[in-house]
Structures are given as C-alpha cells and as structure tokens.
C-alpha cells in the first residue's frame, strides 16, 4: 500500500512542509505568530577565498542585487 503523500505526487519533505503549515495555521493567535516565525528561514552564504571567509550575505538580498544588476544591462 502506497502512502497518501506519495500517491498524491508529493515528496516527503513537501508533505511535511504542508503538514507543518497546516498545524501552525490552526493555532490561536499568540502561539500561531510564534510558530510562524520559527517556520521562516533566512538562508545566508559566504564566499571563501584563500582559506578566509568573506562577507556573510543573505541569499534573498544577493538574489535581488543580481536581478537588479541583470536588469541594468
């Protein structure tokens, strides 16, 4: 017997993300806001050159900068 998430064409990670979002949205206002903040991710990266870490940047910020630079061309 196939799992319901697999039969629906979802990956297990996607299934878990949907289930977590559903649970967070079902909470009362106070706990819901705290749970939603925990559910957000802020990805950061840094380039390494010659064994030294460069400036740490937000992935969203770097993406926006790259899009703006590409739009100028």
Steps between C-alpha positions, in 0.01 A plus 500: 500500500638838398508792742243770430766770447679283247178418316425874482834556325670680790847450638526423869661838571220684319241294689662595832511870403129497416413316822707740711341804335153355561574442868648851541192658339264307731649651818358797691648843421779518762651155448429520124715813456788346697475176299491686167818689592672169574383367164671775300850445373768751423771343289844656511822425316859617488765461234831357611825611336850391598369328813322811631129557528363800316201714591191307610201597284133416500410279206185705431699825505768361269233372261329841490833672432578258218157556345542877519845477341365280219213743439747787449671321210 
